[in-house]
Amino acid sequence: MAAAISVLLLTLLAINAWLLLATNAPRPWLVLLLVLESLAVLALLWLVYAILELRVFRPLKMLSDHFRILAHVDSNHRLALPARHFLGDLPDHAEGLGESLARVRNETARAMDSAAERIDRRKARLEAILRDLTEGVIVCSLDHRIVLFNQAAASLLQSSGPLGLHRPISALFHRDEVQEHLSDMLDQHHRQRGSARIGEFECRLAGDETARVGVRMNLIIDPDQSCSGYVLSLSGKGMLKLQTVSEDGASLLGDRPEFYDFSLFDRETATELLDRRLSELDYVVFDTETTGLNPSGGDEIVQISGVRVINGRVLDGEHFDLLVNPGCSIPKASIRFHGITDDMVRDAPSICKALTKFQRFCDNSVLVAHNAAFDMKFLKMKEAVCGVRFNNPVLDTLLLSFVLQPNHTAHTLDAIAARFGVEIPPALRHTALGDSQATAQVFVKMLEALPQQGHGLLRSAMEACNDVFEIRKLQENF
């Protein structure tokens, strides 16, 4: 193509030179001819650029995205290029590279399986022991964040507050009492190494000045004699004051919840939230189902769900799923979309009760949603009425998709999931909990890819989303 364009330009130059030197054509005609030729050349150059952009430049950018995902996210990612391109067999080689990388990774994983089996067996034994203990057990780091808990503790404290990994112990007990006893035990440990590191006391429950529970505290002493945390065992007569009541359908635990994550001991929590690494933050990925698409026009929430993401993994056992009585009839068009009927929400809690519980579930977390502006609009419009505030930082997987893969045109949840190798069962789509789980799986993949593009901190990721949002607003004007 370049040779043909060069020949054409040289031919035009030769004709122009002949017209100027060897003919007596009127000069205005010659000027008009030169103008027309210039326009024709510009049109030709624009056409060439358009073809190169469509057949070469854009496929190369998509190929770059493909390599990035292969290297950092999903080695089984499939390449999707325009049907016609000028890259020759380069995409085939890229697919071959991806297959080789996937094969090597699979072989490495299989080689590690034998060593991991013993760890898995020990992990299963630990889970079985924790699950079968009748005594409630909670393990905390020195900054009073929960690192481990068992089923007994979850059941016994369900009415006190949200119990979950990396949540503050102050959500369950009065922190000043726990802090006071911990300080006394740490002082004793520093004065007398090897002394007893067990304390017993009664502690008030958060939100209830009258309820008290018997607590036994053990320090966790590392081999170097430093203390990395403490264990709270809930026992004694005070335990009888607790009730195992549900939260009107707000499920915090599943059949096999993730009760522990010892890597939380190593977290640094003093850093300003926006300047912390994305991998160190707690997230609640949520979704809503509504009576319609116009919150300002009176549409209401009929279901709100969320799942927690910690340390780059989805905690399937810690989810929030609640139907909401919208106080109005649900349109048939919306029922066909999400399947929630008036009968299903007749005895459900009001939006204010639901959002109060959801706010507790989201405490100290970054909120994540797909097309988050839509869901956040519903939440924000109820803040004044319900007396709640959702000031959490917010990330949007729709905007993050534009950040990570700007050369793709499809950024629906299904399209993003397909590109990142996340399978979404059709039965889960268009339910608040199902979409939350699907979005969470996609978001975990994005957490792996974002640092590779210079967005490893929350501040950077939010700024990138804001930039994309502003660009999309400008594009809507054209």
Secondary structure, 3 states (H helix, E strand, C coil): CHHHHHHHHHHHHHHHHHHHHHCCCCHHHHHHHHHHHHHHHHHHHHHHHHHHHHHHHHHHHHHHHHHHHHHHCCCCCCCCCCCCCCCCCHHHHHHHHHHHHHHHHHHHHHHHHHHHHHHHHHHHHHHHHHHHCCCEEEEEECCCEEEEECHHHHHHCCCCCCCCCCCEHHHCECHHHHHHHHHHHHHHHHHCCCCCCEEEEEEEECCEEEEEEEEEEEEEECCCCCEEEEEEEECCHHHHHCCCCCCCCCCCCCCCCCCECHHHHHCCCCCCHHHCEHHHCEEEEEEEEECCCCHHHCCCEEEEEEEEEECCEEEEEEEEEEECCCCCCCCHHHHHHHCCCHHHHCCCCCHHHHHHHHHHHCCCCEEEECCHHHHHHHHHHCHHHHCCCCCCCEEEHHHHHHHHCCCCCCCCHHHHHHHCCCCCCHHHCCCHHHHHHHHHHHHHHHHHHHHHHCCCEHHHHHHHHHHHHHHHHHHCCC
